[in-house]
Amino acid sequence: MATKIRLARGGSKKRPFYSIVVTDSRMPRDGRFLEKLGTYNPMLAKDDANRVVMNVDRAKELLATGAQPTDRVARFLEAAGVLAKKTRSNPKTGTPGKAMAERAAKKAARNEAPAAE
């Protein structure tokens, strides 16, 4: 059985609250899970100690037995010092989308037109 360490969403509309759970990879996001490792509350400030609460020792044990963390949970584990920091590359992160590029081109064309005197 392939196990994943991932987030299960709780909370109400526009007020997310996540549980960090260990589950079979075939289960749905909010479905049955094997064990709850902690919580993640994105509504709290980034420097708040209660934003991410996790049983790190148990997470280490599960990783040793082959559990795969999702990207977000992997970042939590990196911050806790359990996983080695992974370099991420997103070369398109600073480039504008199609609509914004078109608007920028129109604006540049307007600015380059000579002013009538």
N, C-alpha and C positions, 0 to 999 in steps of 0.2 A: 504494500500500500504506500503510495507516494503522499507524504504529508507536506503541508505548506503552513508557514507562519504568516498570517495575513490579518487584515482588518475586517471586522464585521460591523456594519453601520447600525447605529441605534439613534436615539434622539428623535426630535420632531422635525417638521419641515423648517428649513432655514436655520436649524439649531443642531448641527451634526455632533455626534458623540460616537466614538468607535471603541470596540473591544478588540484587543490583540489576542487572537485565538490560534490554536493549532487545529487543523482540519484536514480531512482527506481532500486531495486536490480536485476530486470530482464533485464535491458538494457545492451548492450555491453559496454566494457571498454571505448571506445572512442565515444560512441553513445550519444543519447539525454540525457541531464541532466536538473535538475530543477533549480539549482543555483550554481554559482561559488563562492567558499569561499576564494580562494587564489592560490598561485603558489608554486612550488618546483623546484629548479634548482640544480640538483646534480653535475653539472659541477663547481659550485663555491666552495670555501674552506669551510670546516666545521664550521669555526668560523665567516663566513661572515653573516651579518645581513639579506641580501637579499636571502639567500639560501632557507629559508622557510618564506613566507609571507602569513599570514592567518588572516581572520576576526574571532578572538577568541570568541567575544561576540555572534556572530551568531552561531558559532559551539556549544557553551554552550546551546543555545536555542534549537537547533536541537537535541542534545543529550538528553535533558530533554523530548522531545516529542517522543523519541524512535529510533532515527537514530543510526545505528550501524557503527562504524568506522572500516576500514580494519586495519590490523596489522601495516602497515607503518604509516598510518594517526594517529593511536592510539599512536604511539611513538612520533609523532609531538605534539599531544595534551598533552602527559605526560611531554614533555620538556617545554611546555607553562604553565604547572601547572593546566590544566583543568581536566585531569584524574589522578587518583591515580596511582603511579608506580606499575606495575605488575611484579612479579618475573617470569623470564623465565628460563626454564631448558632444556638444550640440552646436554644430557650426552655423545652423540656420537661425539660431536664437535671436540675433540682432537684425536680421533682414526683415523688412516690412512685407506684409501680405500683398496679394494682387491689388486689392482695392486701394490700399494706402499708397502703393507704388504708382498707380494711375493718378491719384490726387497729387502726389509729389511732382510727377511729370507735368501735369497741367499747371501747377503753381510755378514751376521753373520756366515753363514756356511763357507764361504771363509776365514774369519778372524780366525775362530776356528781351521782350518786345520793347522797341525804342519808345520812349515817352514823347508824345507830340508836344512841340513847343510853339 
